[in-house]
Amino acid sequence: DKQKELVERSLTIGESAQALISLAKSHGALGDAKEKCTLLEKALNMEEHEYGTDSLRLCATLYNLANAYAADSRGSKKVEVMERILSIKEQAYGEDDPRIRSALYSAGAAHASFGNA
């Protein structure tokens, strides 16, 4: 697909987390969950080096990675990543802040589907 081709060309100039995320989305749309996971893991590693391992800026990539793991039949990895998102948000906002509500729900849903319900 054209998006995949253009993003791959941009990577020959220099990798960026955003370019890897875009390429990962293209692979996901084409049904290649394994490559989507690989690219998102690489993008996450770049973001962790740039922002730190507990930065809220990681949450969007982590969420995409969690869903990619589920699509790649790695449900236990999805649970692990959803727990990490929850932990990051709790550290940033506190355990009773309304901004963690969606992370609580998502972690609970992941446990219900793939972990301990």
Order of alpha helices (4+ residues) and beta strands (2+ residues): alpha-alpha-alpha-alpha-alpha-alpha
